[in-house]
Amino acid sequence: MAAARFLVRGKVQGVFFRASAREQALTLGLRGYAKNLLDGRVEVLAVGDADRIETLAQWLRHGPPMAQVYAIERSDIDEPAIAGDFQVS
């Protein structure tokens, strides 16, 4: 298993970014979460197969149609204890 944390900057709040990221992650069989940060970014934590995390990373670079992604930061991390499927908070 692999895990990665993404910080997505741009027009990513109020454009269904988190819900769309959840849909993508569930389709890929990933666990984790997507949440809004107070500074306007969205944090995405993905846990699962490394190739599937990379597929999600590619999607995050664009997001859903109404989003405008300006930058994305990725940190590969040790696998956290995440129970259940992919959540939006």
N, C-alpha and C positions, 0 to 999 in steps of 0.2 A: 504494500500500500504506500501511496505517496500523499502528500498534503501540500497545499500552497495557499497563501493569503494574497489577495489582490486588493489594491486601493485604486479605485477608478475615479478620475476627475473629469469634470465637464458638466454638460447638462444631463445629469443622470438621476436627479430626484424629481418626482412628479411626472415621469414619463414611462411608468411601468417597467423600469429597469430591473428592480428586485424581483418582481413577479416573473418577468421574462427570463431572468437568470435562473430562477428556481425551475422553471419549465425545462430549460436547456440542461440543467444539472440532473434533474430527475430522468430525462431521456437518456442521459449518459450513464446513469446508475451511480451518481456521486452523492455523497453526504456532505453536510455543512450548512452554511447559512449565507444570506445576503442581508445587510442592514445599512440604513442611512447613518451617516456620521454628521455631527453638528456643523462641520466645516463645509458641507455640501457634497462631499465625496460619498461613494458607496464602497463598503468593505464586503468582499466576498471571500469566504473560506471554503475550500473544496478538498474533499478527502476521497481517495479512490485510486483507480488505475491511472498511472502516470500519463499514458497516451490520451486518456479521456479528459484528464485535467488540462492537457495541452489543447485539446479540441475546445474546451470551455474557454481557455485563455484567448484563443483566436476569436471566439464569439464576443468576448468581453471588449475587444478592441473596437467593436462597432456598436454592440448592444441592439436594442429594439429600434424600429424605424424613427421614433420621435427623439431618441437620444442623440447627443453629440459628445463623443468621447474625445477628450483632449490629451489625456495621458493615463497610463496605467503602470502601477508599480507592482512587481511580483516578488514575493519572498517564499522560497521553498522552506518548509518547516517540518519539525518532527510531527508525526501523526498525533493530533489531539484526540481526546476521548469524546467522540461525537456519537450520540445515540440517535437512532431514528433516521429519517430521510433528510432532505434539504429543506431548511426552514427560512422564512422571511421574518425579520424582526424590525 
